[in-house]
């Protein structure tokens, strides 16, 4: 095991900044709603997943959780490594909604 102590008397302490959020703010339901807001505003329904993770303030893994479900029910498709596209075609008068 690598010893990170520079001096035996002074241990190295790693500090991380943890931001407390209400549990709902980190839920997949909440994040999926925010994701859908981004899809609605995206040109041609194409999103860069790195930008999505940054905009939502979450790890990319959480974005993958959302996209995996949407891909599984054929609402999105993968365009490239980090890009997805909304593929559901709405007929005139239909509105993309969620609750």
GIQUI-V707845 format. One record per pair of residues at least 4 apart in sequence whose C-alpha atoms are under 7 Angstrom apart, sorted by the first residue. I is the first residue (numbers start at 1). J is the second residue. If there is no record, write none. Layout:
BEGIN
i:I j:J
i:I j:J
END
This chain:
BEGIN
i:4 j:12
i:5 j:10
i:5 j:11
i:5 j:12
i:7 j:11
i:21 j:25
i:23 j:27
i:24 j:30
i:25 j:30
i:26 j:30
i:26 j:31
i:27 j:31
i:28 j:32
i:29 j:33
i:30 j:34
i:31 j:35
i:32 j:36
i:32 j:66
i:33 j:37
i:34 j:38
i:35 j:39
i:36 j:40
i:37 j:41
i:38 j:42
i:39 j:45
i:39 j:47
i:40 j:45
i:42 j:46
i:42 j:47
i:45 j:85
i:45 j:86
i:46 j:83
i:46 j:84
i:46 j:85
i:46 j:86
i:47 j:83
i:47 j:84
i:47 j:85
i:48 j:52
i:48 j:82
i:48 j:83
i:48 j:84
i:49 j:53
i:49 j:82
i:49 j:83
i:50 j:54
i:50 j:60
i:50 j:82
i:51 j:55
i:52 j:56
i:53 j:57
i:53 j:58
i:53 j:59
i:53 j:60
i:53 j:63
i:54 j:58
i:58 j:62
i:60 j:64
i:61 j:65
i:62 j:66
i:63 j:67
i:64 j:68
i:65 j:69
i:66 j:70
i:67 j:71
i:68 j:72
i:69 j:73
i:70 j:74
i:70 j:75
i:70 j:76
i:71 j:75
i:71 j:76
i:71 j:77
i:75 j:86
i:75 j:87
i:75 j:88
i:76 j:84
i:76 j:85
i:76 j:86
i:76 j:87
i:77 j:84
i:77 j:85
i:77 j:86
i:77 j:87
i:78 j:83
i:78 j:84
i:78 j:85
i:79 j:83
i:79 j:84
i:79 j:85
i:90 j:94
END
